[in-house]
């Protein structure tokens, strides 16, 4: 009985702030966006030399009932010698009794310059380009409030089921060593929502990274980066990360402000596959606990090793 009470209380806590603030939804951030940046910035669509499929998930091994879980499936590919990119994705997030499922497609256009820049053969991004993107889509938002069994409160008197058209935009400057991006997954917010009780807060992302190469160790690359996230109604968030790639292996660590310390380990195998495991160690006595995440990517063609 005590366990049941704790689960109900914890679930209620997850959605309490959202209800009091006009049922405002806060968007999640995937822990290791670096290994599927298309989910954060659609301008990455088609930036790799060949088509790529990505599967992300986190939170599915959490022991705390109602804690956040998210899953994403994405695909993007270059066209017309890399000048164009097409992509599509599905993202599903669940926390407590709230579930959000988004589906979107992407069109991106690139302007290349100084494409003769020398670079190590294992670099996976096409350097020296400016990319713009637009991503129309739809979001299905559900709150099963009746499952909480809270009586005599009009805020919990009925479930919410809303369909929300979305339009995402992205910008990316990608050079041999430096990349800078700005994006949002839904610039129009809840303007066209089918339910006026749903208040969507639009997140805005800023993305900056650098690639250090070694002349002595050809296959060594060090990649510091930072992701900034602003969303009305939520604390400003910064993800600061450092990853090291050597041959077929990847190790990294990072810090998310007021949230967690992040660790990752990855391996590239069979030339076309990349597997990443990440572990988020919660800080500040977070009630959500620690989180495990898995990422699997498959790149067609020459894969992640271009000889």
N, C-alpha and C positions, 0 to 999 in steps of 0.2 A: 504493500500500500504506500509506504514511504517513497519507494522508487517511482511508482506511478505519479505521485504528487510532484516529485522533483522534475519528472519529464514534462508534466503539464506546465509547471511554473517556468521551466527553461524555455519551452516553446512559446509561452505567452510573452516572455521577455524579448524574444527575437522579433516579434511583430509589434510590440507595444509602441515603440518609437514611431514606426511607420504609420500606425493608426492615428496616433495623436497629431502627427504632422500631415494630416490630410492624405493618409495612405500613400506616402511618397516612397517610391522604390529606389533603392541604392544598388548600383551595378557592381558586380564582382570584378576582381582582377585576377587573371590566371597567374600563378606563381612564377612560371617560367615562360613568359611571353617571348623571350629571346629565341625560343625554338619553334615558335609558330607566331611570328610577329604580325602575320596577316589578321589575327583575331583582334589585335589592338589597333592596327593601322592598315586599312584596306589598300593603301598605296603600295604595299608590299606585293600585291597580286602581280604575278608574272615577272618578278624581279630575279628569281632564280633562273638558271640557264635552261631548265626543263620543268615539266609539270611536277607538282608535289601534292601529296595527300598527308594530312595531319590528324591525329587523334589525341585529344587532351582529356584528362579527367583528374579530379582531386576531391578529397573528402570522403570517398566511398569506403574507406577503412576506418573512419572515425567511430568511436564507441559511443559518443554522446548523441542521443536521439534528437533530431531536429537541427543538427549542426549543418553548415553549408556544404553542399555538394554541387559540383558542376561538371559538365561534359560538353565537348565540342568536337565536331567533325568538319573538316574544311578541305577544299581543293582549289588550287589556282594554277594557271599555266600561262606562259608567254606566247604571243602571236606576232606575226609580221616582223620577224627577226628581233623580237623583244620590245618593239615599240609599243605594243598593246599588251594588256593583260586581262584575263577573265578569271573570275573566281566565284565560289559559292561556299556557304557555311551554315551550320546549324549549331546553336549554343543553347544549352538547357541548364538552368540554375535552380536550385531548390534550397530553401532555408525555412525550417519550421513548417508551417502550413502554406507557405508562399512558393509558387512555382512560376518561372518565366522561361518561355521557349521562343527563341528568335531564329528566323530563317532569312537569309539575305543573299543577294548576288552582287558582283562587283565588275565594274569596267574601269580600267586604269590606262592612262596614256603617259608615255615617257619621252623626255627630251634628252638626248645623249650629247655629251661634249667631251673632248679630249679622251676618246676611247682607246688611244694607243698607249695609255699609261702602263708601265711595267708593274707586274704584281706576281706574287708566288702562285704557282699553278693550282694550289689547293684552295685558294680563296673562292668562296661559293657565291658571292654576290657580284653582279655586274657593276663595275665602278662607274663613277662620274655620270650621274643622271639625275634629272628632276622628274618626279612622278606625281601625278594627280589622279584622284579616284573618286568615284561616286558609287554608293551601295544602297540601292532601294531594297526594302524588305518588309517583314511583318513580324510583330511580337504578340504572342499570346500570354496574357498575364492572369494568373489565378490565385485567389486567396480562399482557402477552405476554412473560413472562420468558424463555421458551425461545429467543426471537429473539436474545438476547444471547450465546448460545453459551457460557455460563459453566458449566464442568464441576466435579463433585465439591463442590458447595455445595448443601445441602438447601434453602436459601432461594430458589434459582433452579431447582429441580428440576421445577416444573410451573407452568403458567399459572393465573391466577386469574380467575374469572368469577363475580361476585356480583350478586344482585338485592337492593336495599335499599329498603324502603318509607320514605317521608319525610313529615314534617308540618312545614310552615313557619308561622310566626306573625309578625305585624307590627303596629306602632302608629305613628300619625302625627298630630301636631298641626300643622295648617296654618292660619296667619293671613295677613293681607294682605301683610305684609313678612317674617315669620319662619316657618320650618318646622323641626320637630324630629321625628326618627323613631328607633325602635328595632326591630330585627328579627333573625330567624335563619331560614335556609332549611330547617333540619331539627332541631327541638328534641329528637327522640327518638334521634338519632345512629344507631349501628349495632345498636340493640336487636333489630331484626327482620331482620337481615341473613341471607341464605341461606348465607353462608360465614363461619365463626367466625374465620378468619385475617385478615379485613378489619377494620381499626380506623379508624372514621370520627371525625375531629375536627370538632366543630360550631363554625362561625364565628358570632360575634355582631357586629352592626353598630350603630353609633350615627351619626346623620346630623343635621347642623345647617347651616342656610343662612339668608341674608338677602337681600332684594331692595331695592336703592336705586333710587328713581325720581327723575326730574328734572322740575321744573316748567317749566323753560325749553326743554328738549328732550324733547318728549312721548314719542318712540319710543326713548329711551335708558334702558336698565336695566343696573345693575351688580349682579353676583351672586357674592359671596364665599360659600364653603361649605367644610365639612370632613366627611370620612367617617372614622370610627374603626373598626378591625377588630381583634377579639380572637379568637384561635384557639389552643387548647392545642397546644403543640408547635411553634408558629411565632412569630416576632418580632411584637410589637405593631406595628400599622401605622396610619399616619395619612396620608390624602390631603387636602392643602390646596390649594384651587383658587380662581381668580378668573376670571370670564367677563364680557364686555361685549357686550350686544346693542344694535344700532342699526339700525332699519328692518329690512331683510332679511338682515343680516349678523351674524355672531357670531365673536368672537375670545376666546381664553382661554389661560391658563397655569396650571401647578400643580406641586406637589412631592409625591412619595410617599417617605416616610421609608425610608432605606437601600435605595432602589431606582431611582428615575428622576425626571427633570424632564419634565413633560408639556406639550405644545403642541397647540392645536386651532384650526381655522378651519371656519366653517360658513356655509351659505346657506339661506334659506327661499325657495322658489319655487313658482309655480302655486298659492299660498295654502295648499295642503294638504300639501306636501312639505317635509321638512327633511333636509339632507345635512350630515354632520359628518365631517371628517377629523381624526384625532389622531395625534400622533407622540410616542412615549416615548423619551427620550434616557437610556440607562442610565447610572447612576453607580456608584461604588465598584468599578470594573473588573468588572462583572457579566459572566459567561461567556455570558449569553443574548443580549447585543447589544441594539440598538435595535429598536423595534417600531412598525409602522404599524397603524392601525385605521380602520375605516369604520363609520359608523352611518347608516342610512336609516330615517326615520319617515314614516308617512302617517297623517294625522288626517282623519277623515270630517267631514261637515257643514261648518261655517264654517272649519275648518282652524285655522291658527295666527294668523290675522288676523280678529278679530271686529269688524266695522264697526258 
